[in-house]
Amino acid sequence: MERPRIVYMGTPEFAVSPLKAVIEAGYPIEAVVTVPDKPAGRGQKLTQSAVKIFALEKGLRILQPINLKDPAFIAELKAIQPDLIIVVAFRILPREVFSMPALGTFNLHASLLPAYRGAAPIQRAIMNGETQTGLSTFLLDEGIDTGKIIYQKHLTIGEQETAGELHDRMMMESPEIVLATIHFLISGEESSNATLILVNAPQPADATIFPPAPKILKNDCHIHWNEACRHIFNQIRGLSPYPGAYTELKSSAKETFHLKIFKAKIPTSDEFQRGKAFDVLSDPGSVITDGRSYMYVRTLDGFIQVLEVQLQGKKRLNTEEFLRGFRMEGQWIAL
């Protein structure tokens, strides 16, 4: 089967690059399935998904079911008679959908399965301090990210890399593994790309020893300054740019301000000596700043230097810009 009838399912920008690659490789896309348009912004204007915008540009047929179990949607899919369904950053599919194609339904996942199954594999890997991750394609089954793995690609996580930066790098790397998976499912032939690893095997029955990747909740974003520097540093970069790690700044006048931190670093011991302003006996959460150019926050075992922040309702700024417009006189503490 050289030209399978393909249905592509996806929503965000991450899913656009693989779809573009599939089209450019000459595979016929019979339909694109994405989320319904949603109201967004102050005016609550209906907003289209990134995948829909791209599909419209290419003149592709677009389906936007509210309910994936809707009989009308199931009937429409059956009428298309897909040989293969590709899923990238979409919703959980019911059995009657993922079992429809003869070649199966495969998903692209942003981790080396079975590690980091779940909704937030990129964020969780960085938050946990991982130095290695990757991409996996696998056939869908009844579980969450539990199906037979087809291909994997290993990637190194940079020491300073944020979730947003890793997301964008994975987005650029994703087309080749998707194309290799399509070719393998059609022909059984392995890719000649040396960076791709053909696994073609079920995942272990007991994967509880591998870290999960549950959805990010508000409590995951709250910085606890009585934790170690490395833990907080990984939390900040793992949640940057979205949804963002946050703290509450409290002044000596008892005013409290909600502050997101998007970029930080663990300063060297030499950097601590600047002005000899660092009290190693201060409590976790103590803020050290000259009110002009730098801001440090005491942790359990050292200090975090804050580099980029955003006050609630304001623009994202670097620390110097922030301090020019936000007076930090007297004692401050981060809660």
Secondary structure as GFF3:
##gff-version 3
##sequence-region A 1 335
A	DSSP	beta_strand	6	10	.	.	.	ID=ss1
A	DSSP	three_ten_helix	13	15	.	.	.	ID=ss2
A	DSSP	alpha_helix	16	24	.	.	.	ID=ss3
A	DSSP	beta_strand	29	33	.	.	.	ID=ss4
A	DSSP	beta_strand	38	40	.	.	.	ID=ss5
A	DSSP	beta_strand	45	47	.	.	.	ID=ss6
A	DSSP	alpha_helix	50	57	.	.	.	ID=ss7
A	DSSP	beta_strand	62	63	.	.	.	ID=ss8
A	DSSP	alpha_helix	71	80	.	.	.	ID=ss9
A	DSSP	beta_strand	84	88	.	.	.	ID=ss10
A	DSSP	alpha_helix	95	98	.	.	.	ID=ss11
A	DSSP	beta_strand	105	109	.	.	.	ID=ss12
A	DSSP	alpha_helix	121	127	.	.	.	ID=ss13
A	DSSP	beta_strand	132	139	.	.	.	ID=ss14
A	DSSP	beta_strand	149	156	.	.	.	ID=ss15
A	DSSP	alpha_helix	163	187	.	.	.	ID=ss16
A	DSSP	beta_strand	196	201	.	.	.	ID=ss17
A	DSSP	alpha_helix	218	221	.	.	.	ID=ss18
A	DSSP	alpha_helix	229	238	.	.	.	ID=ss19
A	DSSP	beta_strand	245	251	.	.	.	ID=ss20
A	DSSP	beta_strand	256	265	.	.	.	ID=ss21
A	DSSP	alpha_helix	269	272	.	.	.	ID=ss22
A	DSSP	three_ten_helix	274	276	.	.	.	ID=ss23
A	DSSP	beta_strand	287	289	.	.	.	ID=ss24
A	DSSP	beta_strand	295	298	.	.	.	ID=ss25
A	DSSP	beta_strand	303	311	.	.	.	ID=ss26
A	DSSP	beta_strand	316	318	.	.	.	ID=ss27
A	DSSP	alpha_helix	319	325	.	.	.	ID=ss28
A	DSSP	beta_strand	332	334	.	.	.	ID=ss29
###
